């Protein structure tokens, strides 16, 4: 949402300087590309960190379950059965 607000506000800022039309369009397009690249990079990093955290928790949970299963097997083999 901030990107769209920036784009709409940018044109009014550019117009306030009264540049020639070619310079205004070139700067406007360049600024929009830079803003879009920044937002995409930011979102990529945020979502990448979230995915990394979920993956780490899943691997930790898997390791814990494996350890618990091994401990249960050891307990079963170490205790004598009553017949």
Backbone bond lengths (Angstrom), bond angles and torsions (degrees), N, CA, C in turn:
res aa  C-N    CA-C-N  psi(-1)  N-CA   C-N-CA  omega(-1)  CA-C   N-CA-C  phi
1 X - - - 1.445 - - 1.531 110.09 -
2 X 1.334 115.33 -39.31 1.464 118.91 -179.84 1.529 111.10 -62.81
3 X 1.325 116.28 -32.79 1.463 119.62 179.08 1.534 110.51 -63.36
4 X 1.321 117.16 -43.65 1.460 120.12 -179.95 1.524 111.51 -66.78
5 X 1.310 116.99 -39.48 1.471 119.81 176.89 1.523 109.68 -63.62
6 X 1.314 116.81 -41.00 1.459 120.78 177.81 1.526 111.53 -61.38
7 X 1.330 116.49 -44.82 1.468 120.58 -178.46 1.525 110.96 -61.84
8 X 1.324 116.16 -44.58 1.473 118.18 -179.10 1.523 111.63 -69.74
9 X 1.319 117.75 -35.70 1.459 120.68 178.71 1.513 112.99 -74.49
10 X 1.317 116.49 -28.77 1.462 120.79 -177.51 1.524 112.15 -63.19
11 X 1.315 116.17 -40.91 1.465 118.42 -177.22 1.528 111.26 -63.27
12 X 1.318 116.73 -38.21 1.470 118.38 179.10 1.530 110.89 -68.56
13 X 1.316 117.33 -33.98 1.466 120.03 176.78 1.523 110.10 -66.98
14 X 1.321 116.42 -42.70 1.472 120.15 179.33 1.527 109.97 -63.42
15 X 1.328 117.32 -43.40 1.468 120.38 -179.83 1.520 111.91 -62.93
16 X 1.320 118.05 -31.02 1.467 120.19 -178.15 1.533 111.95 -66.45
17 X 1.315 117.82 -22.82 1.468 121.43 176.91 1.518 112.76 -85.83
18 X 1.321 118.95 -9.67 1.466 125.46 179.72 1.535 112.56 51.73
19 X 1.347 117.42 55.39 1.473 119.07 178.16 1.526 110.37 -79.68
20 X 1.338 116.26 169.73 1.463 118.53 173.65 1.537 107.37 -68.82
21 X 1.339 117.92 152.29 1.478 121.25 -172.62 1.522 114.33 -57.81
22 X 1.330 118.05 -39.89 1.457 119.94 -178.81 1.530 110.93 -64.57
23 X 1.318 118.08 -45.77 1.462 121.81 178.98 1.522 110.83 -62.87
24 X 1.335 116.00 -39.80 1.461 120.01 -179.58 1.521 111.10 -62.88
25 X 1.321 116.87 -44.84 1.464 120.62 -178.55 1.529 110.47 -68.19
26 X 1.329 117.36 -42.76 1.454 120.65 179.90 1.532 110.46 -62.27
27 X 1.324 117.04 -45.68 1.461 119.79 179.28 1.526 110.99 -65.39
28 X 1.333 117.10 -41.57 1.465 121.65 -179.48 1.531 110.45 -60.72
29 X 1.317 117.48 -48.04 1.463 121.27 -179.65 1.532 110.54 -65.32
30 X 1.323 116.96 -41.47 1.470 120.40 178.90 1.530 111.06 -63.07
31 X 1.324 116.76 -43.45 1.461 120.57 -179.16 1.526 110.89 -66.60
32 X 1.330 116.99 -38.17 1.469 119.82 178.07 1.528 110.28 -66.06
33 X 1.317 117.76 -42.43 1.469 120.66 178.01 1.522 111.10 -61.89
34 X 1.314 116.93 -42.49 1.464 120.47 179.54 1.525 110.84 -65.43
35 X 1.327 116.84 -42.70 1.460 120.40 179.62 1.522 110.63 -65.04
36 X 1.314 117.23 -42.35 1.462 121.17 179.13 1.531 110.45 -63.12
37 X 1.329 116.77 -42.90 1.465 120.65 179.28 1.528 110.39 -62.87
38 X 1.317 117.10 -40.43 1.459 120.69 178.84 1.528 110.90 -63.67
39 X 1.325 117.44 -46.65 1.464 121.17 -178.61 1.527 110.74 -64.23
40 X 1.315 117.44 -43.20 1.466 120.81 179.57 1.526 110.47 -63.62
41 X 1.324 117.17 -42.96 1.463 120.39 178.31 1.520 111.16 -63.20
42 X 1.307 117.52 -43.58 1.463 122.22 179.06 1.528 110.66 -61.31
43 X 1.320 116.52 -47.88 1.472 119.54 -179.96 1.527 111.22 -65.28
44 X 1.325 117.45 -38.12 1.459 121.08 177.64 1.527 110.58 -60.70
45 X 1.321 117.09 -43.89 1.459 120.65 179.51 1.527 111.80 -66.79
46 X 1.319 116.95 -42.33 1.473 120.58 -179.66 1.524 110.20 -64.74
47 X 1.330 117.46 -49.50 1.468 120.08 -179.64 1.525 111.14 -68.58
48 X 1.314 117.35 -34.19 1.460 120.05 175.98 1.518 111.84 -63.30
49 X 1.324 116.63 -40.74 1.465 120.08 177.41 1.524 110.76 -65.49
50 X 1.324 117.15 -39.72 1.473 120.50 178.98 1.525 110.67 -65.26
51 X 1.316 117.13 -44.04 1.466 120.65 179.18 1.529 110.00 -64.88
52 X 1.321 117.07 -40.30 1.456 120.71 177.43 1.525 112.28 -62.51
53 X 1.319 116.61 -39.54 1.464 120.27 178.46 1.526 111.19 -66.65
54 X 1.314 117.08 -43.44 1.468 120.51 178.91 1.523 110.20 -64.11
55 X 1.309 117.39 -42.07 1.464 121.31 178.42 1.528 110.78 -62.27
56 X 1.336 116.38 -43.11 1.469 119.92 179.43 1.516 111.68 -63.11
57 X 1.314 117.48 -42.67 1.463 121.00 178.81 1.527 109.98 -64.53
58 X 1.316 117.23 -40.50 1.469 120.19 179.18 1.525 110.56 -63.90
59 X 1.317 117.99 -42.69 1.466 120.75 178.95 1.534 111.04 -66.38
60 X 1.321 117.06 -39.42 1.459 120.62 177.97 1.525 110.84 -64.22
61 X 1.318 116.81 -42.35 1.461 121.23 177.93 1.524 110.76 -63.63
62 X 1.312 116.66 -42.07 1.466 120.92 178.06 1.529 110.83 -61.03
63 X 1.329 116.36 -43.15 1.465 120.33 179.22 1.527 111.02 -64.66
64 X 1.323 116.79 -40.68 1.459 120.29 179.42 1.532 111.08 -64.51
65 X 1.319 116.78 -42.31 1.461 119.97 178.86 1.524 111.09 -64.24
66 X 1.307 116.97 -38.97 1.457 121.17 178.39 1.533 110.40 -64.53
67 X 1.327 116.74 -42.19 1.461 120.79 178.13 1.529 111.28 -63.26
68 X 1.325 116.84 -42.59 1.462 120.46 179.22 1.522 111.11 -63.47
69 X 1.311 117.10 -40.29 1.463 120.81 179.08 1.533 110.25 -64.83
70 X 1.311 117.84 -40.16 1.464 121.30 178.59 1.526 110.74 -66.17
71 X 1.326 116.96 -39.56 1.458 120.33 178.96 1.530 110.82 -65.66
72 X 1.321 117.33 -39.25 1.465 120.03 178.44 1.522 110.94 -65.54
73 X 1.323 117.00 -39.13 1.468 120.05 178.21 1.524 110.49 -63.91
74 X 1.322 117.33 -41.27 1.465 120.73 179.27 1.525 110.79 -63.64
75 X 1.338 117.03 -41.32 1.462 120.47 179.10 1.520 111.19 -63.34
76 X 1.315 116.42 -38.74 1.462 119.86 -179.39 1.522 111.07 -67.14
77 X 1.316 118.31 -39.38 1.464 121.15 -178.51 1.532 112.34 -78.04
78 X 1.321 117.72 -25.84 1.469 120.61 -177.70 1.526 113.11 -84.69
79 X 1.327 119.27 -22.56 1.468 121.71 -179.86 1.524 109.35 -92.29
80 X 1.328 115.83 131.43 1.468 117.87 176.68 1.521 110.50 -73.40
81 X 1.305 115.86 147.53 1.466 121.20 178.98 1.520 109.72 -87.60
82 X 1.304 115.58 141.20 1.467 120.78 175.68 1.506 110.03 -89.66
83 X 1.336 117.42 122.00 1.484 121.25 179.35 1.492 109.63 -117.02
